[in-house]
Amino acid sequence: MKIALIGYGKMGKMIEQIARDRGHEIVSIIDIDNQQDFESEAFASADVAIEFTAPQAAYGNYLKAWAKGVKVVSGSTGWMKEHGDDVRRACTPSALNPQPSTLFWASNFSIGVAIFSAVNRYLAKIMNEFPQYDVEMEETHHVHKLDHPSGTAITLAEEIVERLDRKEGWAEETTDPKFLRVDHIRRGEVPGIHTVRYDSDADVITITHDAHSRKGFALGAVLAAEYTAKHEGLLTISDMFKF
């Protein structure tokens, strides 16, 4: 498979190595200093582009890739509120859009996080029957991560709120019991820790995902690219992993 990389930071370099190890060809690498390469024949030859950049750049990168007929796998977060509807329209077939674009988006590509998310959904469904337990969440990342809470934490929080009748939504630093409290910590070079805690007067139930490195995220992104090459439309982790 021919892969283009959009964004060449630590994640981009790790994705490159794993993709090559799995026998794929990297045909184009685009970073902030060579944006003109979106117009290159090399980029247009890619089966899939894997995009890890900043929230303010992600949607524009999708448009540039789609304009060349290149499918996109993206782990960039922070763009959904402003451009989510535009992306859904672009990836949905209609009379006005007979050839929809393809985007595989996930807030976290880690296989472990996918499993953790499934456990989170199931636990929230169970805990809906036990209102004596209040729930809160905490996420910890490296000091270079500017956005908060993390995209993964937002996804996990939304999964909980969807299944707990006693929660109207989530919020940071809230004391309102109607909202799921989500706290964030930034320290050192932590790849990512997400903890969900159900606390009652009698006991506490805690589930945690603690990433040892970014390797799991990078492998998941390459697996997503392999999946995306054979599928179309707006794709997610739940399409790739059926649990």
C-alpha positions as CSV (number, residue, x, y, z in Angstrom):
1,M,0.0,0.0,0.0
2,K,1.2,3.5,-0.8
3,I,0.9,5.9,2.2
4,A,1.4,9.6,2.5
5,L,2.1,11.2,5.9
6,I,0.7,14.6,6.9
7,G,2.6,15.8,9.9
8,Y,6.1,14.6,10.7
9,G,6.5,15.0,14.4
10,K,7.1,12.1,16.9
11,M,3.9,10.4,15.9
12,G,4.6,10.8,12.2
13,K,8.1,9.3,12.4
14,M,6.8,6.4,14.5
15,I,4.0,5.7,12.0
16,E,6.5,5.8,9.2
17,Q,8.7,3.1,10.8
18,I,5.8,0.8,11.6
19,A,4.3,1.3,8.1
20,R,7.6,0.4,6.5
21,D,8.0,-2.6,8.8
22,R,4.6,-3.9,7.7
23,G,5.7,-3.7,4.0
24,H,4.1,-0.4,3.0
25,E,5.6,2.4,0.9
26,I,5.8,6.0,2.1
27,V,5.3,8.0,-1.1
28,S,5.0,11.5,0.4
29,I,5.8,13.3,3.7
30,I,4.2,16.7,4.2
31,D,5.0,18.9,7.1
32,I,4.6,22.7,7.7
33,D,7.5,23.6,5.5
34,N,6.5,21.8,2.3
35,Q,2.7,22.4,2.0
36,Q,3.1,22.7,-1.8
37,D,3.6,18.9,-1.9
38,F,-0.1,18.4,-1.6
39,E,-0.1,19.2,-5.4
40,S,2.6,16.7,-6.2
41,E,2.1,13.5,-8.2
42,A,3.7,11.5,-5.4
43,F,1.0,12.6,-2.9
44,A,-1.8,11.9,-5.4
45,S,-0.5,8.4,-5.9
46,A,-1.1,7.5,-2.2
47,D,-3.9,5.0,-1.4
48,V,-4.3,6.6,2.1
49,A,-2.8,9.7,3.9
50,I,-2.3,9.4,7.6
51,E,-2.8,12.8,9.3
52,F,-1.6,13.9,12.7
53,T,-1.3,17.6,13.0
54,A,-2.9,20.5,14.9
55,P,-6.7,21.1,15.3
56,Q,-6.5,24.3,13.3
57,A,-4.9,22.6,10.3
58,A,-6.7,19.2,10.2
59,Y,-9.8,20.1,8.3
60,G,-7.8,22.0,5.7
61,N,-5.6,19.0,5.3
62,Y,-8.6,16.7,4.7
63,L,-9.8,19.0,1.9
64,K,-6.4,19.1,0.2
65,A,-6.2,15.3,0.3
66,W,-9.7,14.7,-0.8
67,A,-9.2,17.1,-3.7
68,K,-6.5,14.7,-5.0
69,G,-8.7,11.6,-4.4
70,V,-6.7,10.4,-1.4
71,K,-8.4,8.8,1.5
72,V,-7.5,10.1,5.0
73,V,-6.8,8.5,8.4
74,S,-6.7,11.2,11.1
75,G,-6.0,11.3,14.8
76,S,-6.1,15.1,15.0
77,T,-8.6,16.4,17.6
78,G,-10.3,19.7,18.3
79,W,-11.8,20.3,14.8
80,M,-15.1,18.4,15.3
81,K,-17.2,21.3,16.8
82,E,-16.5,23.7,13.9
83,H,-16.2,21.3,11.0
84,G,-18.0,18.1,12.0
85,D,-21.1,18.7,9.9
86,D,-19.0,19.6,6.9
87,V,-17.0,16.4,7.2
88,R,-20.1,14.2,7.6
89,R,-21.6,15.8,4.4
90,A,-18.4,15.3,2.5
91,C,-18.3,11.6,3.5
92,T,-22.0,10.8,2.9
93,P,-23.3,9.9,-0.6
94,S,-26.1,12.0,-1.9
95,A,-27.6,13.3,-5.1
96,L,-25.3,16.3,-4.8
97,N,-22.3,14.2,-3.6
98,P,-22.3,11.0,-5.7
99,Q,-18.6,10.4,-5.0
100,P,-18.1,10.9,-1.2
101,S,-14.8,11.4,0.4
102,T,-13.3,9.0,2.9
103,L,-12.1,9.8,6.4
104,F,-11.2,7.3,9.2
105,W,-11.2,9.4,12.3
106,A,-10.4,8.4,15.9
107,S,-9.5,10.4,19.0
108,N,-7.2,7.5,19.8
109,F,-6.0,4.6,17.6
110,S,-4.6,2.4,20.4
111,I,-6.0,-1.1,20.3
112,G,-5.8,-1.1,24.1
113,V,-7.9,2.1,24.2
114,A,-10.5,0.5,21.8
115,I,-10.8,-2.4,24.3
116,F,-10.9,0.1,27.2
117,S,-13.6,2.1,25.5
118,A,-15.8,-1.1,25.1
119,V,-15.3,-1.8,28.8
120,N,-16.2,1.8,29.6
121,R,-19.5,1.6,27.6
122,Y,-20.5,-1.7,29.2
123,L,-19.7,-0.5,32.7
124,A,-21.7,2.7,32.2
125,K,-24.7,0.7,31.1
126,I,-24.5,-1.5,34.2
127,M,-24.0,1.6,36.5
128,N,-27.1,3.2,35.2
129,E,-29.0,0.9,37.5
130,F,-26.9,1.9,40.6
131,P,-27.4,5.7,41.2
132,Q,-25.5,5.5,44.5
133,Y,-22.3,5.6,42.5
134,D,-21.1,8.9,41.2
135,V,-18.7,9.0,38.3
136,E,-15.7,11.1,37.5
137,M,-12.8,11.0,35.0
138,E,-9.2,12.1,35.0
139,E,-6.7,12.2,32.0
140,T,-3.0,12.8,32.2
141,H,-0.7,13.7,29.3
142,H,2.7,15.1,28.6
143,V,3.4,18.9,29.1
144,H,3.5,19.5,25.3
145,K,-0.2,18.7,24.9
146,L,-2.1,22.0,24.7
147,D,-5.7,20.9,24.3
148,H,-7.7,19.7,27.2
149,P,-9.4,17.5,28.0
150,S,-7.9,15.0,25.5
151,G,-10.0,13.9,22.6
152,T,-10.0,10.4,24.1
153,A,-11.3,11.7,27.4
154,I,-14.1,13.5,25.5
155,T,-15.0,10.3,23.6
156,L,-15.1,8.3,26.9
157,A,-17.1,11.0,28.7
158,E,-19.7,11.1,25.9
159,E,-20.0,7.3,26.0
160,I,-20.7,7.5,29.7
161,V,-23.2,10.4,29.5
162,E,-25.1,8.5,26.7
163,R,-25.7,5.6,29.0
164,L,-26.2,7.3,32.4
165,D,-29.6,8.8,32.8
166,R,-28.4,10.9,35.8
167,K,-25.8,12.8,33.8
168,E,-26.8,15.6,31.4
169,G,-23.3,16.1,30.0
170,W,-19.7,16.5,31.0
171,A,-17.6,19.5,32.1
172,E,-14.2,20.3,33.5
173,E,-13.8,21.4,37.1
174,T,-17.6,21.2,37.8
175,T,-19.3,20.6,41.1
176,D,-22.7,20.1,39.5
177,P,-23.8,16.5,40.1
178,K,-25.7,16.6,36.9
179,F,-22.5,16.7,34.9
180,L,-19.6,14.2,34.7
181,R,-16.5,15.9,36.0
182,V,-13.4,15.5,33.7
183,D,-10.1,16.6,35.1
184,H,-6.8,17.0,33.2
185,I,-3.1,16.8,34.4
186,R,-0.1,17.8,32.3
187,R,3.3,16.4,33.5
188,G,6.5,15.1,32.1
189,E,6.4,13.0,28.9
190,V,3.4,10.9,29.8
191,P,2.0,9.3,26.6
192,G,-1.6,9.1,28.1
193,I,-3.4,7.9,31.1
194,H,-7.2,7.8,31.3
195,T,-9.1,6.8,34.5
196,V,-12.8,6.4,35.1
197,R,-13.9,6.2,38.7
198,Y,-17.3,5.2,40.2
199,D,-17.4,6.1,43.9
200,S,-20.0,5.4,46.5
201,D,-20.1,5.4,50.3
202,A,-19.3,1.7,50.4
203,D,-16.6,1.3,47.7
204,V,-15.0,2.5,44.5
205,I,-14.8,0.9,41.1
206,T,-11.9,2.2,38.9
207,I,-10.8,1.4,35.4
208,T,-7.6,2.8,33.9
209,H,-5.8,2.7,30.6
210,D,-2.1,3.6,30.9
211,A,-0.1,3.8,27.7
212,H,3.6,2.8,28.0
213,S,4.5,4.7,24.8
214,R,3.1,6.1,21.5
215,K,3.8,2.8,19.7
216,G,0.3,1.5,20.3
217,F,-1.2,4.7,18.8
218,A,1.0,4.5,15.7
219,L,0.3,0.8,15.1
220,G,-3.4,1.4,15.3
221,A,-3.1,4.3,12.8
222,V,-1.4,2.0,10.3
223,L,-4.0,-0.8,10.9
224,A,-6.7,1.9,10.3
225,A,-5.0,2.8,7.0
226,E,-5.0,-0.8,5.9
227,Y,-8.7,-0.9,6.7
228,T,-9.5,2.4,5.0
229,A,-7.8,1.4,1.8
230,K,-10.6,-1.2,1.3
231,H,-13.6,0.9,2.7
232,E,-15.3,4.2,2.0
233,G,-17.2,7.0,3.8
234,L,-16.9,8.2,7.4
235,L,-15.1,5.4,9.4
236,T,-14.3,4.9,13.0
237,I,-12.7,2.4,15.4
238,S,-16.0,0.7,15.9
239,D,-16.1,-0.2,12.2
240,M,-12.6,-1.8,12.4
241,F,-13.1,-3.5,15.8
242,K,-16.4,-5.3,16.2
243,F,-16.9,-5.3,20.0
